[in-house]
Amino acid sequence: MSTAALNMEAQLVSLYEEKELLERELGVSDAERLIAMIRSMEEQLVSLYADKEAEWRSASSPSRSSSETP
């Protein structure tokens, strides 16, 4: 077998090993599904931070001060 064929075979084996690792660890090995998963997680994280910031602003606003009487 030529060196080029051996290199191609090694690359192919490596790609399949990476794909198997992704499938085993994440349950997904398709590039489009992985990208969608990551984007969804990013959106969830942005939303979580926005919610936490809104809570923080609400809790620290002067109108919610514990020193005020009702």
N, CA and C atoms as a LAMMPS dump frame, in Angstrom:
ITEM: TIMESTEP
0
ITEM: NUMBER OF ATOMS
210
ITEM: BOX BOUNDS ff ff ff
-5.0000000000000000e+02 5.0000000000000000e+02
-5.0000000000000000e+02 5.0000000000000000e+02
-5.0000000000000000e+02 5.0000000000000000e+02
ITEM: ATOMS id mol type element x y z
1 1 1 N 0.847 -1.178 0
2 1 2 C 0 0 0
3 1 3 C 0.896 1.245 0
4 2 1 N 0.52 2.255 -0.765
5 2 2 C 1.341 3.461 -0.87
6 2 3 C 1.213 4.312 0.396
7 3 1 N 2.168 5.222 0.542
8 3 2 C 2.16 6.122 1.697
9 3 3 C 0.901 6.982 1.704
10 4 1 N 0.49 7.462 0.529
11 4 2 C -0.717 8.296 0.435
12 4 3 C -1.945 7.5 0.865
13 5 1 N -2.032 6.257 0.455
14 5 2 C -3.173 5.415 0.834
15 5 3 C -3.159 5.14 2.334
16 6 1 N -1.969 4.921 2.897
17 6 2 C -1.869 4.704 4.343
18 6 3 C -2.276 5.953 5.121
19 7 1 N -1.867 7.114 4.624
20 7 2 C -2.245 8.373 5.277
21 7 3 C -3.756 8.588 5.225
22 8 1 N -4.343 8.297 4.091
23 8 2 C -5.796 8.445 3.946
24 8 3 C -6.529 7.484 4.875
25 9 1 N -6.025 6.263 4.963
26 9 2 C -6.644 5.278 5.849
27 9 3 C -6.535 5.725 7.31
28 10 1 N -5.374 6.241 7.692
29 10 2 C -5.171 6.719 9.065
30 10 3 C -6.121 7.877 9.367
31 11 1 N -6.288 8.787 8.406
32 11 2 C -7.212 9.908 8.592
33 11 3 C -8.642 9.418 8.74
34 12 1 N -9.022 8.456 7.932
35 12 2 C -10.367 7.901 7.986
36 12 3 C -10.622 7.215 9.325
37 13 1 N -9.659 6.443 9.792
38 13 2 C -9.781 5.776 11.089
39 13 3 C -9.917 6.816 12.198
40 14 1 N -9.111 7.862 12.133
41 14 2 C -9.167 8.926 13.129
42 14 3 C -10.532 9.624 13.131
43 15 1 N -11.064 9.91 11.95
44 15 2 C -12.38 10.549 11.855
45 15 3 C -13.466 9.669 12.46
46 16 1 N -13.433 8.382 12.166
47 16 2 C -14.425 7.468 12.737
48 16 3 C -14.275 7.356 14.254
49 17 1 N -13.051 7.368 14.746
50 17 2 C -12.841 7.321 16.198
51 17 3 C -13.408 8.566 16.867
52 18 1 N -13.196 9.744 16.263
53 18 2 C -13.75 10.985 16.8
54 18 3 C -15.275 10.951 16.789
55 19 1 N -15.836 10.465 15.703
56 19 2 C -17.29 10.363 15.575
57 19 3 C -17.863 9.418 16.631
58 20 1 N -17.206 8.3 16.86
59 20 2 C -17.64 7.356 17.887
60 20 3 C -17.551 7.965 19.284
61 21 1 N -16.499 8.725 19.541
62 21 2 C -16.342 9.396 20.835
63 21 3 C -17.476 10.391 21.064
64 22 1 N -17.773 11.197 20.069
65 22 2 C -18.871 12.159 20.186
66 22 3 C -20.196 11.445 20.437
67 23 1 N -20.432 10.383 19.721
68 23 2 C -21.679 9.629 19.89
69 23 3 C -21.757 9.018 21.288
70 24 1 N -20.657 8.47 21.74
71 24 2 C -20.631 7.828 23.053
72 24 3 C -20.8 8.854 24.182
73 25 1 N -20.114 9.975 24.095
74 25 2 C -20.125 10.969 25.177
75 25 3 C -21.331 11.897 25.138
76 26 1 N -21.782 12.251 23.937
77 26 2 C -22.856 13.243 23.809
78 26 3 C -24.14 12.689 23.224
79 27 1 N -24.066 11.487 22.678
80 27 2 C -25.24 10.906 22.041
81 27 3 C -25.518 11.498 20.67
82 28 1 N -24.577 12.279 20.159
83 28 2 C -24.719 12.942 18.858
84 28 3 C -23.355 12.965 18.186
85 29 1 N -23.327 12.649 16.9
86 29 2 C -22.06 12.744 16.173
87 29 3 C -22.217 13.489 14.85
88 30 1 N -23.442 13.848 14.502
89 30 2 C -23.715 14.588 13.279
90 30 3 C -23.368 16.067 13.499
91 31 1 N -22.594 16.649 12.6
92 31 2 C -22.118 18.027 12.76
93 31 3 C -23.269 19.026 12.893
94 32 1 N -24.289 18.903 12.081
95 32 2 C -25.404 19.849 12.14
96 32 3 C -26.148 19.753 13.465
97 33 1 N -26.337 18.542 13.979
98 33 2 C -27.004 18.368 15.264
99 33 3 C -26.15 18.897 16.407
100 34 1 N -24.835 18.712 16.323
101 34 2 C -23.938 19.244 17.348
102 34 3 C -23.971 20.768 17.374
103 35 1 N -23.949 21.373 16.196
104 35 2 C -24.004 22.831 16.11
105 35 3 C -25.317 23.341 16.682
106 36 1 N -26.424 22.688 16.343
107 36 2 C -27.732 23.085 16.876
108 36 3 C -27.761 22.944 18.392
109 37 1 N -27.172 21.865 18.908
110 37 2 C -27.13 21.643 20.351
111 37 3 C -26.348 22.756 21.054
112 38 1 N -25.203 23.101 20.513
113 38 2 C -24.367 24.138 21.115
114 38 3 C -25.065 25.486 21.057
115 39 1 N -25.676 25.81 19.936
116 39 2 C -26.393 27.091 19.831
117 39 3 C -27.555 27.154 20.813
118 40 1 N -28.259 26.057 20.978
119 40 2 C -29.359 26.003 21.938
120 40 3 C -28.842 26.229 23.358
121 41 1 N -27.717 25.605 23.68
122 41 2 C -27.128 25.782 25.004
123 41 3 C -26.677 27.222 25.212
124 42 1 N -26.134 27.853 24.169
125 42 2 C -25.742 29.26 24.262
126 42 3 C -26.953 30.143 24.539
127 43 1 N -28.052 29.894 23.826
128 43 2 C -29.27 30.668 24.025
129 43 3 C -29.8 30.496 25.446
130 44 1 N -29.766 29.269 25.952
131 44 2 C -30.221 29.012 27.315
132 44 3 C -29.347 29.735 28.327
133 45 1 N -28.046 29.755 28.101
134 45 2 C -27.125 30.421 29.006
135 45 3 C -27.347 31.928 29.003
136 46 1 N -27.519 32.505 27.828
137 46 2 C -27.797 33.944 27.73
138 46 3 C -29.085 34.275 28.473
139 47 1 N -30.105 33.447 28.294
140 47 2 C -31.382 33.647 28.972
141 47 3 C -31.225 33.541 30.487
142 48 1 N -30.462 32.561 30.943
143 48 2 C -30.225 32.383 32.372
144 48 3 C -29.537 33.608 32.962
145 49 1 N -28.491 34.093 32.278
146 49 2 C -27.793 35.283 32.764
147 49 3 C -28.708 36.502 32.773
148 50 1 N -29.546 36.637 31.767
149 50 2 C -30.48 37.77 31.724
150 50 3 C -31.461 37.681 32.887
151 51 1 N -31.965 36.497 33.165
152 51 2 C -32.875 36.31 34.299
153 51 3 C -32.192 36.639 35.613
154 52 1 N -30.967 36.149 35.791
155 52 2 C -30.223 36.42 37.029
156 52 3 C -29.936 37.909 37.18
157 53 1 N -29.593 38.572 36.082
158 53 2 C -29.332 40.015 36.152
159 53 3 C -30.608 40.767 36.505
160 54 1 N -31.737 40.365 35.931
161 54 2 C -33.013 41.008 36.243
162 54 3 C -33.362 40.81 37.712
163 55 1 N -33.124 39.611 38.238
164 55 2 C -33.369 39.356 39.661
165 55 3 C -32.488 40.245 40.519
166 56 1 N -31.221 40.354 40.157
167 56 2 C -30.28 41.161 40.921
168 56 3 C -30.693 42.626 40.908
169 57 1 N -31.072 43.125 39.718
170 57 2 C -31.498 44.521 39.623
171 57 3 C -32.762 44.761 40.423
172 58 1 N -33.674 43.826 40.385
173 58 2 C -34.928 43.937 41.12
174 58 3 C -34.668 43.947 42.626
175 59 1 N -33.788 43.087 43.081
176 59 2 C -33.489 42.985 44.504
177 59 3 C -32.711 44.183 45.019
178 60 1 N -31.944 44.82 44.165
179 60 2 C -31.115 45.939 44.617
180 60 3 C -31.716 47.297 44.284
181 61 1 N -32.918 47.325 43.731
182 61 2 C -33.534 48.611 43.39
183 61 3 C -34.015 49.315 44.649
184 62 1 N -33.961 50.665 44.698
185 62 2 C -34.367 51.421 45.884
186 62 3 C -35.827 51.199 46.27
187 63 1 N -36.698 50.932 45.33
188 63 2 C -38.112 50.758 45.653
189 63 3 C -38.365 49.48 46.435
190 64 1 N -37.385 48.557 46.467
191 64 2 C -37.552 47.291 47.183
192 64 3 C -36.731 47.282 48.477
193 65 1 N -36.304 48.449 48.912
194 65 2 C -35.453 48.539 50.096
195 65 3 C -36.182 48.025 51.326
196 66 1 N -35.472 47.296 52.177
197 66 2 C -36.084 46.742 53.38
198 66 3 C -36.25 47.806 54.454
199 67 1 N -35.643 48.976 54.28
200 67 2 C -35.755 50.035 55.296
201 67 3 C -37.039 50.851 55.117
202 68 1 N -37.734 50.672 53.991
203 68 2 C -38.978 51.404 53.771
204 68 3 C -40.113 50.741 54.538
205 69 1 N -41.073 51.573 54.963
206 69 2 C -42.254 51.035 55.628
207 69 3 C -43.383 50.947 54.621
208 70 1 N -44.25 49.933 54.733
209 70 2 C -45.337 49.768 53.755
210 70 3 C -46.397 50.817 53.866
